[in-house]
Amino acid sequence: MAKINFHQAWKNIFERYKLLETIKKDGFVDISADAIKAVDNKEPRNLTKIDFREKLPHIMKEEGLSILAIKNGLYRIAKNDPFIDIAEEISTKVITLDVPQNISTIDPFNIKSESAALDIAMISGMHRRVFQEESQLTVRGRLRGSLNFHIADVAYNVEGVQIEVDGGYESKSALHLIEAKIGYSNNINIRQLLYPQLYWERELKGKKKIKSYLFYLQNDIFRFIPFYTNDTIGYVDYENEMAFRFKEALSNFSIYDIAVNSKDVDTSVPFPQADRFETLHTMILLLSQNRCLSKEEFSTHFDIVERQIDYYFSALKWLKVAKEDHNCLVLTPKGEEIVNLPFRKRVEVLAKTVFSDPIFNAVLHNKDINSNYFYHYNMYSESTIKRRLGTVRAWIKYLKTILEQDESWRI
């Protein structure tokens, strides 16, 4: 019997309970965790954890539906879009900061976790600049609470759901709530920002303002993007975004000096088709925090569609930084070595691997590329080669941005 995947499980749930009929009649439908599990015995927490628009099951995507928790073990499915799009481009000037002195336990150039990113941001004075006053960490972790809001015409009366705050910093005038992410994602579920905001507004009852921020460690840049609620579900404010990076000595490293050496990559796996090199880098960091991750576990962390997970898995293996072990991905010794390097050195080592490949090296140096380059990867289709070359150009753009100080390539 074929294994039932995420999308088929949701299709079966919709068909079993005739959910679309109820939604068309009432505008929404509520479904319990027990009802979800009763269909195919799938864990409800895995089926309902949808942090990015790309993770919606096919049937919800086709019908313009979403799902949000309203009680512990109870979910509301409605026709709306609870996701906020996030621009990759940083429109504000990036402020350069000196490295904090007398700190040995956190390396500002080798941040692997959200909590470490938040801590170095506080230590270095980023918080003081963003909040415009001194603050103290007073909230972190999970709690349960109640709140009310609307998305379009659908009311959400939320009771006792789990709410998580990555960092809450209390100042004289406000409580500043931060939702932190390592790496860039092009959208985020409103739940991650709205639930903490409304919960603390209700708890503090006007004693202090509640201010929320989306915080990205995007490459080596720390972004603080303010989030505000309005009559619908809220929005991010790029006009008041602030961004920081730590001052670092320039390197003489140049990607143009890298020599071809095909042994540096694993040609037994398909040539890469995974355009976002930063996502690969973030995946390496995520693997360093976990012993082993399956494709299903991996997919919950990234704003990429399901079929692309295979492409990114393959690219990590091509780079020789990860390998499959019992149906999950683990770091290789080379991967373990890379994650312990400072950010820029980490990217330099990855670049040496990338441009040791004849195809990447030829495109970098503007050489003519013909199909002969791809024969040792058993690629003969022009459309396939065209897609792979799209990845090549995307990686070159990213690596030039980071390593060549070429402002024309800057994000």
TINU-365377 format. One record per residue (C-alpha): x, y, z; chain; residue in three letters; residue number from 1. Coordinates in steps of 0.02 Angstrom, whole numbers. Example, Ala and Ser with C-alpha at 12.3 -4.5 7.8 and 13.67 -1.06 7.14 Angstrom:
<sites>
+--------+--------+--------+-----+------+-----+
!     c1 !     c2 !     c3 ! mol ! type ! seq !
+--------+--------+--------+-----+------+-----+
!    615 !   -225 !    390 !   A !  ALA !   1 !
!    684 !    -53 !    357 !   A !  SER !   2 !
+--------+--------+--------+-----+------+-----+
</sites>
This chain:
<sites>
+--------+--------+--------+-----+------+-----+
!     c1 !     c2 !     c3 ! mol ! type ! seq !
+--------+--------+--------+-----+------+-----+
!      0 !      0 !      0 !   A !  MET !   1 !
!     70 !    170 !    -50 !   A !  ALA !   2 !
!    120 !    289 !     88 !   A !  LYS !   3 !
!     -3 !    431 !    111 !   A !  ILE !   4 !
!     88 !    598 !     97 !   A !  ASN !   5 !
!     44 !    766 !    173 !   A !  PHE !   6 !
!    -60 !    826 !     25 !   A !  HIS !   7 !
!   -157 !    665 !      4 !   A !  GLN !   8 !
!   -192 !    659 !    191 !   A !  ALA !   9 !
!   -274 !    831 !    183 !   A !  TRP !  10 !
!   -372 !    784 !     27 !   A !  LYS !  11 !
!   -439 !    632 !    120 !   A !  ASN !  12 !
!   -486 !    740 !    270 !   A !  ILE !  13 !
!   -581 !    863 !    160 !   A !  PHE !  14 !
!   -673 !    722 !     73 !   A !  GLU !  15 !
!   -715 !    626 !    233 !   A !  ARG !  16 !
!   -795 !    775 !    320 !   A !  TYR !  17 !
!   -856 !    869 !    165 !   A !  LYS !  18 !
!   -764 !   1023 !    227 !   A !  LEU !  19 !
!   -782 !   1125 !     67 !   A !  LEU !  20 !
!   -971 !   1116 !     78 !   A !  GLU !  21 !
!   -969 !   1186 !    255 !   A !  THR !  22 !
!   -845 !   1323 !    210 !   A !  ILE !  23 !
!   -952 !   1378 !     62 !   A !  LYS !  24 !
!  -1104 !   1384 !    175 !   A !  LYS !  25 !
!  -1031 !   1460 !    335 !   A !  ASP !  26 !
!   -870 !   1543 !    276 !   A !  GLY !  27 !
!   -762 !   1429 !    383 !   A !  PHE !  28 !
!   -757 !   1260 !    467 !   A !  VAL !  29 !
!   -679 !   1202 !    631 !   A !  ASP !  30 !
!   -595 !   1034 !    645 !   A !  ILE !  31 !
!   -518 !    946 !    795 !   A !  SER !  32 !
!   -351 !    859 !    807 !   A !  ALA !  33 !
!   -442 !    697 !    844 !   A !  ASP !  34 !
!   -545 !    713 !    685 !   A !  ALA !  35 !
!   -387 !    746 !    584 !   A !  ILE !  36 !
!   -298 !    594 !    654 !   A !  LYS !  37 !
!   -450 !    482 !    632 !   A !  ALA !  38 !
!   -438 !    487 !    442 !   A !  VAL !  39 !
!   -263 !    418 !    407 !   A !  ASP !  40 !
!   -187 !    411 !    581 !   A !  ASN !  41 !
!    -70 !    556 !    537 !   A !  LYS !  42 !
!     -5 !    665 !    679 !   A !  GLU !  43 !
!   -109 !    827 !    682 !   A !  PRO !  44 !
!     39 !    932 !    738 !   A !  ARG !  45 !
!    132 !    885 !    578 !   A !  ASN !  46 !
!    -18 !    916 !    466 !   A !  LEU !  47 !
!    -61 !   1085 !    544 !   A !  THR !  48 !
!    112 !   1163 !    561 !   A !  LYS !  49 !
!    107 !   1279 !    410 !   A !  ILE !  50 !
!    227 !   1424 !    437 !   A !  ASP !  51 !
!    243 !   1475 !    254 !   A !  PHE !  52 !
!    122 !   1493 !    109 !   A !  ARG !  53 !
!    220 !   1362 !     11 !   A !  GLU !  54 !
!    178 !   1231 !    143 !   A !  LYS !  55 !
!    -10 !   1238 !    117 !   A !  LEU !  56 !
!    -83 !   1072 !     61 !   A !  PRO !  57 !
!   -133 !   1070 !   -121 !   A !  HIS !  58 !
!   -319 !   1070 !    -85 !   A !  ILE !  59 !
!   -306 !   1226 !     25 !   A !  MET !  60 !
!   -196 !   1314 !   -102 !   A !  LYS !  61 !
!   -317 !   1276 !   -243 !   A !  GLU !  62 !
!   -467 !   1338 !   -143 !   A !  GLU !  63 !
!   -381 !   1491 !    -66 !   A !  GLY !  64 !
!   -395 !   1421 !    110 !   A !  LEU !  65 !
!   -288 !   1429 !    267 !   A !  SER !  66 !
!   -285 !   1347 !    438 !   A !  ILE !  67 !
!   -252 !   1426 !    609 !   A !  LEU !  68 !
!   -263 !   1356 !    786 !   A !  ALA !  69 !
!   -406 !   1429 !    889 !   A !  ILE !  70 !
!   -397 !   1312 !   1039 !   A !  LYS !  71 !
!   -283 !   1175 !   1100 !   A !  ASN !  72 !
!   -325 !   1036 !    979 !   A !  GLY !  73 !
!   -449 !   1137 !    874 !   A !  LEU !  74 !
!   -417 !   1224 !    707 !   A !  TYR !  75 !
!   -514 !   1344 !    596 !   A !  ARG !  76 !
!   -505 !   1326 !    406 !   A !  ILE !  77 !
!   -564 !   1480 !    310 !   A !  ALA !  78 !
!   -548 !   1565 !    142 !   A !  LYS !  79 !
!   -412 !   1695 !    176 !   A !  ASN !  80 !
!   -224 !   1723 !    168 !   A !  ASP !  81 !
!   -140 !   1739 !    340 !   A !  PRO !  82 !
!     35 !   1760 !    268 !   A !  PHE !  83 !
!    138 !   1919 !    256 !   A !  ILE !  84 !
!    259 !   1937 !    109 !   A !  ASP !  85 !
!    435 !   1992 !    157 !   A !  ILE !  86 !
!    549 !   2085 !     35 !   A !  ALA !  87 !
!    723 !   2014 !     14 !   A !  GLU !  88 !
!    797 !   2182 !    -32 !   A !  GLU !  89 !
!    860 !   2286 !    114 !   A !  ILE !  90 !
!    810 !   2463 !     71 !   A !  SER !  91 !
!    888 !   2549 !    222 !   A !  THR !  92 !
!   1072 !   2588 !    246 !   A !  LYS !  93 !
!   1162 !   2449 !    339 !   A !  VAL !  94 !
!   1242 !   2516 !    499 !   A !  ILE !  95 !
!   1416 !   2446 !    536 !   A !  THR !  96 !
!   1455 !   2408 !    718 !   A !  LEU !  97 !
!   1616 !   2368 !    810 !   A !  ASP !  98 !
!   1629 !   2191 !    877 !   A !  VAL !  99 !
!   1580 !   2186 !   1063 !   A !  PRO ! 100 !
!   1731 !   2176 !   1177 !   A !  GLN ! 101 !
!   1758 !   2053 !   1321 !   A !  ASN ! 102 !
!   1633 !   1926 !   1249 !   A !  ILE ! 103 !
!   1707 !   1752 !   1219 !   A !  SER ! 104 !
!   1555 !   1638 !   1222 !   A !  THR ! 105 !
!   1468 !   1711 !   1068 !   A !  ILE ! 106 !
!   1560 !   1738 !    904 !   A !  ASP ! 107 !
!   1471 !   1879 !    809 !   A !  PRO ! 108 !
!   1536 !   1804 !    645 !   A !  PHE ! 109 !
!   1478 !   1627 !    681 !   A !  ASN ! 110 !
!   1296 !   1635 !    735 !   A !  ILE ! 111 !
!   1201 !   1471 !    714 !   A !  LYS ! 112 !
!   1043 !   1496 !    818 !   A !  SER ! 113 !
!    904 !   1623 !    837 !   A !  GLU ! 114 !
!    938 !   1645 !   1023 !   A !  SER ! 115 !
!   1123 !   1680 !    993 !   A !  ALA ! 116 !
!   1077 !   1807 !    858 !   A !  ALA ! 117 !
!    959 !   1896 !    978 !   A !  LEU ! 118 !
!   1087 !   1894 !   1118 !   A !  ASP ! 119 !
!   1228 !   1969 !   1015 !   A !  ILE ! 120 !
!   1107 !   2099 !    948 !   A !  ALA ! 121 !
!   1066 !   2152 !   1126 !   A !  MET ! 122 !
!   1248 !   2148 !   1185 !   A !  ILE ! 123 !
!   1309 !   2252 !   1036 !   A !  SER ! 124 !
!   1180 !   2390 !   1061 !   A !  GLY ! 125 !
!   1068 !   2352 !    911 !   A !  MET ! 126 !
!    915 !   2341 !   1023 !   A !  HIS ! 127 !
!    952 !   2509 !   1101 !   A !  ARG ! 128 !
!    959 !   2590 !    929 !   A !  ARG ! 129 !
!    801 !   2504 !    866 !   A !  VAL ! 130 !
!    698 !   2530 !   1026 !   A !  PHE ! 131 !
!    774 !   2703 !   1058 !   A !  GLN ! 132 !
!    790 !   2664 !   1243 !   A !  GLU ! 133 !
!    869 !   2537 !   1360 !   A !  GLU ! 134 !
!    779 !   2371 !   1384 !   A !  SER ! 135 !
!    793 !   2206 !   1474 !   A !  GLN ! 136 !
!    750 !   2030 !   1418 !   A !  LEU ! 137 !
!    592 !   1982 !   1513 !   A !  THR ! 138 !
!    497 !   1864 !   1397 !   A !  VAL ! 139 !
!    561 !   1711 !   1304 !   A !  ARG ! 140 !
!    484 !   1543 !   1264 !   A !  GLY ! 141 !
!    311 !   1465 !   1256 !   A !  ARG ! 142 !
!    152 !   1507 !   1348 !   A !  LEU ! 143 !
!    -35 !   1487 !   1323 !   A !  ARG ! 144 !
!   -159 !   1627 !   1305 !   A !  GLY ! 145 !
!   -318 !   1697 !   1229 !   A !  SER ! 146 !
!   -349 !   1835 !   1101 !   A !  LEU ! 147 !
!   -474 !   1892 !    969 !   A !  ASN ! 148 !
!   -453 !   1957 !    792 !   A !  PHE ! 149 !
!   -529 !   1953 !    617 !   A !  HIS ! 150 !
!   -457 !   1905 !    448 !   A !  ILE ! 151 !
!   -574 !   1972 !    314 !   A !  ALA ! 152 !
!   -749 !   1924 !    374 !   A !  ASP ! 153 !
!   -695 !   1778 !    483 !   A !  VAL ! 154 !
!   -683 !   1800 !    672 !   A !  ALA ! 155 !
!   -551 !   1707 !    772 !   A !  TYR ! 156 !
!   -587 !   1689 !    957 !   A !  ASN ! 157 !
!   -428 !   1605 !   1012 !   A !  VAL ! 158 !
!   -421 !   1519 !   1182 !   A !  GLU ! 159 !
!   -276 !   1430 !   1265 !   A !  GLY ! 160 !
!   -168 !   1406 !   1111 !   A !  VAL ! 161 !
!     20 !   1395 !   1120 !   A !  GLN ! 162 !
!    107 !   1561 !   1091 !   A !  ILE ! 163 !
!    294 !   1573 !   1069 !   A !  GLU ! 164 !
!    404 !   1726 !   1090 !   A !  VAL ! 165 !
!    585 !   1719 !   1033 !   A !  ASP ! 166 !
!    628 !   1875 !   1132 !   A !  GLY ! 167 !
!    528 !   2003 !   1231 !   A !  GLY ! 168 !
!    624 !   2157 !   1291 !   A !  TYR ! 169 !
!    543 !   2274 !   1415 !   A !  GLU ! 170 !
!    590 !   2457 !   1420 !   A !  SER ! 171 !
!    520 !   2604 !   1517 !   A !  LYS ! 172 !
!    384 !   2638 !   1389 !   A !  SER ! 173 !
!    356 !   2474 !   1294 !   A !  ALA ! 174 !
!    372 !   2287 !   1279 !   A !  LEU ! 175 !
!    467 !   2247 !   1119 !   A !  HIS ! 176 !
!    426 !   2075 !   1047 !   A !  LEU ! 177 !
!    540 !   1994 !    920 !   A !  ILE ! 178 !
!    507 !   1849 !    802 !   A !  GLU ! 179 !
!    680 !   1789 !    749 !   A !  ALA ! 180 !
!    734 !   1692 !    594 !   A !  LYS ! 181 !
!    903 !   1628 !    535 !   A !  ILE ! 182 !
!    907 !   1655 !    348 !   A !  GLY ! 183 !
!    784 !   1742 !    233 !   A !  TYR ! 184 !
!    606 !   1681 !    201 !   A !  SER ! 185 !
!    493 !   1768 !     77 !   A !  ASN ! 186 !
!    338 !   1757 !    186 !   A !  ASN ! 187 !
!    284 !   1718 !    364 !   A !  ILE ! 188 !
!    124 !   1657 !    445 !   A !  ASN ! 189 !
!     40 !   1803 !    534 !   A !  ILE ! 190 !
!     16 !   1690 !    685 !   A !  ARG ! 191 !
!    199 !   1707 !    731 !   A !  GLN ! 192 !
!    186 !   1896 !    749 !   A !  LEU ! 193 !
!      3 !   1930 !    784 !   A !  LEU ! 194 !
!    -29 !   1805 !    924 !   A !  TYR ! 195 !
!    110 !   1870 !   1040 !   A !  PRO ! 196 !
!     63 !   2052 !   1000 !   A !  GLN ! 197 !
!   -122 !   2030 !   1044 !   A !  LEU ! 198 !
!    -87 !   1919 !   1194 !   A !  TYR ! 199 !
!     27 !   2046 !   1278 !   A !  TRP ! 200 !
!    -89 !   2191 !   1234 !   A !  GLU ! 201 !
!   -223 !   2097 !   1329 !   A !  ARG ! 202 !
!   -108 !   2053 !   1474 !   A !  GLU ! 203 !
!    -34 !   2225 !   1502 !   A !  LEU ! 204 !
!   -200 !   2316 !   1478 !   A !  LYS ! 205 !
!   -122 !   2477 !   1413 !   A !  GLY ! 206 !
!     14 !   2492 !   1546 !   A !  LYS ! 207 !
!    144 !   2491 !   1409 !   A !  LYS ! 208 !
!    145 !   2494 !   1220 !   A !  LYS ! 209 !
!    173 !   2328 !   1133 !   A !  ILE ! 210 !
!    291 !   2340 !    984 !   A !  LYS ! 211 !
!    333 !   2193 !    872 !   A !  SER ! 212 !
!    477 !   2161 !    752 !   A !  TYR ! 213 !
!    524 !   2029 !    626 !   A !  LEU ! 214 !
!    710 !   1995 !    649 !   A !  PHE ! 215 !
!    812 !   1910 !    512 !   A !  TYR ! 216 !
!    995 !   1863 !    518 !   A !  LEU ! 217 !
!   1010 !   1873 !    328 !   A !  GLN ! 218 !
!   1185 !   1819 !    280 !   A !  ASN ! 219 !
!   1289 !   1929 !    398 !   A !  ASP ! 220 !
!   1158 !   2067 !    412 !   A !  ILE ! 221 !
!   1041 !   2085 !    561 !   A !  PHE ! 222 !
!    872 !   2154 !    503 !   A !  ARG ! 223 !
!    738 !   2229 !    616 !   A !  PHE ! 224 !
!    573 !   2254 !    523 !   A !  ILE ! 225 !
!    431 !   2333 !    627 !   A !  PRO ! 226 !
!    262 !   2247 !    625 !   A !  PHE ! 227 !
!     98 !   2339 !    656 !   A !  TYR ! 228 !
!    -80 !   2277 !    674 !   A !  THR ! 229 !
!   -225 !   2363 !    586 !   A !  ASN ! 230 !
!   -408 !   2326 !    550 !   A !  ASP ! 231 !
!   -361 !   2169 !    454 !   A !  THR ! 232 !
!   -211 !   2067 !    512 !   A !  ILE ! 233 !
!    -61 !   2183 !    509 !   A !  GLY ! 234 !
!     85 !   2234 !    399 !   A !  TYR ! 235 !
!    273 !   2257 !    404 !   A !  VAL ! 236 !
!    350 !   2430 !    392 !   A !  ASP ! 237 !
!    504 !   2442 !    280 !   A !  TYR ! 238 !
!    518 !   2631 !    299 !   A !  GLU ! 239 !
!    570 !   2608 !    480 !   A !  ASN ! 240 !
!    672 !   2450 !    455 !   A !  GLU ! 241 !
!    848 !   2452 !    530 !   A !  MET ! 242 !
!    992 !   2339 !    480 !   A !  ALA ! 243 !
!   1164 !   2307 !    555 !   A !  PHE ! 244 !
!   1324 !   2210 !    522 !   A !  ARG ! 245 !
!   1486 !   2193 !    618 !   A !  PHE ! 246 !
!   1645 !   2275 !    556 !   A !  LYS ! 247 !
!   1761 !   2146 !    480 !   A !  GLU ! 248 !
!   1934 !   2155 !    402 !   A !  ALA ! 249 !
!   1929 !   2141 !    212 !   A !  LEU ! 250 !
!   1997 !   1981 !    136 !   A !  SER ! 251 !
!   2108 !   1960 !    -17 !   A !  ASN ! 252 !
!   2006 !   1808 !    -67 !   A !  PHE ! 253 !
!   1940 !   1810 !   -245 !   A !  SER ! 254 !
!   1825 !   1683 !   -325 !   A !  ILE ! 255 !
!   1916 !   1715 !   -490 !   A !  TYR ! 256 !
!   2073 !   1632 !   -420 !   A !  ASP ! 257 !
!   1989 !   1464 !   -389 !   A !  ILE ! 258 !
!   2055 !   1323 !   -498 !   A !  ALA ! 259 !
!   1952 !   1183 !   -574 !   A !  VAL ! 260 !
!   1958 !   1019 !   -478 !   A !  ASN ! 261 !
!   1809 !    906 !   -509 !   A !  SER ! 262 !
!   1855 !    795 !   -361 !   A !  LYS ! 263 !
!   1794 !    931 !   -242 !   A !  ASP ! 264 !
!   1612 !    897 !   -289 !   A !  VAL ! 265 !
!   1510 !    737 !   -292 !   A !  ASP ! 266 !
!   1471 !    705 !   -475 !   A !  THR ! 267 !
!   1375 !    547 !   -430 !   A !  SER ! 268 !
!   1226 !    656 !   -381 !   A !  VAL ! 269 !
!   1130 !    770 !   -501 !   A !  PRO ! 270 !
!   1202 !    939 !   -545 !   A !  PHE ! 271 !
!   1122 !   1073 !   -432 !   A !  PRO ! 272 !
!    952 !   1147 !   -470 !   A !  GLN ! 273 !
!    925 !   1248 !   -311 !   A !  ALA ! 274 !
!    935 !   1433 !   -347 !   A !  ASP ! 275 !
!    943 !   1505 !   -170 !   A !  ARG ! 276 !
!   1118 !   1479 !   -105 !   A !  PHE ! 277 !
!   1075 !   1568 !     58 !   A !  GLU ! 278 !
!    944 !   1434 !     91 !   A !  THR ! 279 !
!   1078 !   1300 !     70 !   A !  LEU ! 280 !
!   1188 !   1393 !    193 !   A !  HIS ! 281 !
!   1045 !   1404 !    318 !   A !  THR ! 282 !
!   1011 !   1218 !    296 !   A !  MET ! 283 !
!   1191 !   1181 !    343 !   A !  ILE ! 284 !
!   1170 !   1284 !    502 !   A !  LEU ! 285 !
!   1006 !   1196 !    542 !   A !  LEU ! 286 !
!   1090 !   1026 !    523 !   A !  LEU ! 287 !
!   1224 !   1082 !    645 !   A !  SER ! 288 !
!   1088 !   1106 !    777 !   A !  GLN ! 289 !
!   1008 !    935 !    743 !   A !  ASN ! 290 !
!   1086 !    762 !    734 !   A !  ARG ! 291 !
!    981 !    708 !    586 !   A !  CYS ! 292 !
!    835 !    784 !    489 !   A !  LEU ! 293 !
!    714 !    696 !    372 !   A !  SER ! 294 !
!    647 !    781 !    216 !   A !  LYS ! 295 !
!    480 !    806 !    302 !   A !  GLU ! 296 !
!    561 !    887 !    454 !   A !  GLU ! 297 !
!    671 !    993 !    342 !   A !  PHE ! 298 !
!    528 !   1058 !    238 !   A !  SER ! 299 !
!    439 !   1138 !    387 !   A !  THR ! 300 !
!    583 !   1262 !    409 !   A !  HIS ! 301 !
!    591 !   1336 !    234 !   A !  PHE ! 302 !
!    480 !   1432 !    114 !   A !  ASP ! 303 !
!    506 !   1313 !    -31 !   A !  ILE ! 304 !
!    382 !   1193 !   -108 !   A !  VAL ! 305 !
!    392 !   1007 !    -71 !   A !  GLU ! 306 !
!    472 !    950 !   -234 !   A !  ARG ! 307 !
!    615 !   1075 !   -210 !   A !  GLN ! 308 !
!    671 !    990 !    -49 !   A !  ILE ! 309 !
!    743 !    849 !   -155 !   A !  ASP ! 310 !
!    840 !    977 !   -258 !   A !  TYR ! 311 !
!    913 !   1059 !   -103 !   A !  TYR ! 312 !
!    955 !    890 !    -25 !   A !  PHE ! 313 !
!   1046 !    844 !   -185 !   A !  SER ! 314 !
!   1140 !   1011 !   -190 !   A !  ALA ! 315 !
!   1203 !    986 !    -12 !   A !  LEU ! 316 !
!   1266 !    813 !    -61 !   A !  LYS ! 317 !
!   1345 !    884 !   -220 !   A !  TRP ! 318 !
!   1440 !   1008 !   -110 !   A !  LEU ! 319 !
!   1497 !    861 !     -1 !   A !  LYS ! 320 !
!   1436 !    948 !    157 !   A !  VAL ! 321 !
!   1295 !    825 !    195 !   A !  ALA ! 322 !
!   1246 !    645 !    162 !   A !  LYS ! 323 !
!   1093 !    535 !    183 !   A !  GLU ! 324 !
!   1090 !    415 !    330 !   A !  ASP ! 325 !
!    935 !    309 !    368 !   A !  HIS ! 326 !
!    818 !    421 !    266 !   A !  ASN ! 327 !
!    879 !    583 !    341 !   A !  CYS ! 328 !
!   1018 !    707 !    309 !   A !  LEU ! 329 !
!   1173 !    728 !    418 !   A !  VAL ! 330 !
!   1328 !    835 !    403 !   A !  LEU ! 331 !
!   1487 !    758 !    333 !   A !  THR ! 332 !
!   1656 !    793 !    415 !   A !  PRO ! 333 !
!   1677 !    933 !    287 !   A !  LYS ! 334 !
!   1507 !   1004 !    338 !   A !  GLY ! 335 !
!   1554 !    994 !    522 !   A !  GLU ! 336 !
!   1714 !   1089 !    486 !   A !  GLU ! 337 !
!   1624 !   1224 !    386 !   A !  ILE ! 338 !
!   1492 !   1265 !    519 !   A !  VAL ! 339 !
!   1629 !   1303 !    645 !   A !  ASN ! 340 !
!   1704 !   1439 !    534 !   A !  LEU ! 341 !
!   1659 !   1625 !    539 !   A !  PRO ! 342 !
!   1525 !   1675 !    413 !   A !  PHE ! 343 !
!   1638 !   1746 !    279 !   A !  ARG ! 344 !
!   1766 !   1606 !    292 !   A !  LYS ! 345 !
!   1623 !   1482 !    284 !   A !  ARG ! 346 !
!   1563 !   1556 !    120 !   A !  VAL ! 347 !
!   1740 !   1561 !     52 !   A !  GLU ! 348 !
!   1760 !   1373 !     81 !   A !  VAL ! 349 !
!   1593 !   1339 !     -2 !   A !  LEU ! 350 !
!   1642 !   1451 !   -149 !   A !  ALA ! 351 !
!   1804 !   1351 !   -172 !   A !  LYS ! 352 !
!   1697 !   1195 !   -191 !   A !  THR ! 353 !
!   1573 !   1277 !   -309 !   A !  VAL ! 354 !
!   1700 !   1353 !   -428 !   A !  PHE ! 355 !
!   1809 !   1197 !   -430 !   A !  SER ! 356 !
!   1672 !   1128 !   -543 !   A !  ASP ! 357 !
!   1708 !   1157 !   -729 !   A !  PRO ! 358 !
!   1534 !   1221 !   -768 !   A !  ILE ! 359 !
!   1526 !   1350 !   -628 !   A !  PHE ! 360 !
!   1705 !   1403 !   -664 !   A !  ASN ! 361 !
!   1672 !   1425 !   -851 !   A !  ALA ! 362 !
!   1515 !   1530 !   -824 !   A !  VAL ! 363 !
!   1606 !   1637 !   -694 !   A !  LEU ! 364 !
!   1742 !   1675 !   -822 !   A !  HIS ! 365 !
!   1615 !   1708 !   -961 !   A !  ASN ! 366 !
!   1671 !   1559 !  -1065 !   A !  LYS ! 367 !
!   1557 !   1483 !  -1195 !   A !  ASP ! 368 !
!   1457 !   1338 !  -1123 !   A !  ILE ! 369 !
!   1400 !   1195 !  -1232 !   A !  ASN ! 370 !
!   1312 !   1031 !  -1195 !   A !  SER ! 371 !
!   1479 !    938 !  -1182 !   A !  ASN ! 372 !
!   1504 !   1015 !  -1009 !   A !  TYR ! 373 !
!   1350 !    923 !   -947 !   A !  PHE ! 374 !
!   1380 !    750 !  -1022 !   A !  TYR ! 375 !
!   1469 !    681 !   -868 !   A !  HIS ! 376 !
!   1310 !    722 !   -772 !   A !  TYR ! 377 !
!   1208 !    626 !   -902 !   A !  ASN ! 378 !
!   1113 !    783 !   -949 !   A !  MET ! 379 !
!   1064 !    799 !  -1131 !   A !  TYR ! 380 !
!    901 !    897 !  -1129 !   A !  SER ! 381 !
!    919 !   1080 !  -1175 !   A !  GLU ! 382 !
!    777 !   1130 !  -1057 !   A !  SER ! 383 !
!    860 !   1038 !   -912 !   A !  THR ! 384 !
!   1028 !   1118 !   -949 !   A !  ILE ! 385 !
!    944 !   1289 !   -957 !   A !  LYS ! 386 !
!    869 !   1265 !   -782 !   A !  ARG ! 387 !
!   1037 !   1209 !   -713 !   A !  ARG ! 388 !
!   1123 !   1361 !   -787 !   A !  LEU ! 389 !
!    992 !   1468 !   -699 !   A !  GLY ! 390 !
!   1056 !   1396 !   -535 !   A !  THR ! 391 !
!   1236 !   1428 !   -588 !   A !  VAL ! 392 !
!   1201 !   1612 !   -620 !   A !  ARG ! 393 !
!   1102 !   1631 !   -458 !   A !  ALA ! 394 !
!   1246 !   1557 !   -355 !   A !  TRP ! 395 !
!   1373 !   1667 !   -443 !   A !  ILE ! 396 !
!   1269 !   1821 !   -404 !   A !  LYS ! 397 !
!   1254 !   1773 !   -220 !   A !  TYR ! 398 !
!   1438 !   1731 !   -198 !   A !  LEU ! 399 !
!   1493 !   1890 !   -286 !   A !  LYS ! 400 !
!   1380 !   1989 !   -169 !   A !  THR ! 401 !
!   1459 !   1913 !    -14 !   A !  ILE ! 402 !
!   1640 !   1892 !    -66 !   A !  LEU ! 403 !
!   1688 !   2018 !   -198 !   A !  GLU ! 404 !
!   1623 !   2179 !   -116 !   A !  GLN ! 405 !
!   1545 !   2218 !   -285 !   A !  ASP ! 406 !
!   1411 !   2346 !   -240 !   A !  GLU ! 407 !
!   1319 !   2319 !   -404 !   A !  SER ! 408 !
!   1278 !   2143 !   -344 !   A !  TRP ! 409 !
!   1225 !   2199 !   -171 !   A !  ARG ! 410 !
!   1055 !   2141 !   -105 !   A !  ILE ! 411 !
+--------+--------+--------+-----+------+-----+
</sites>
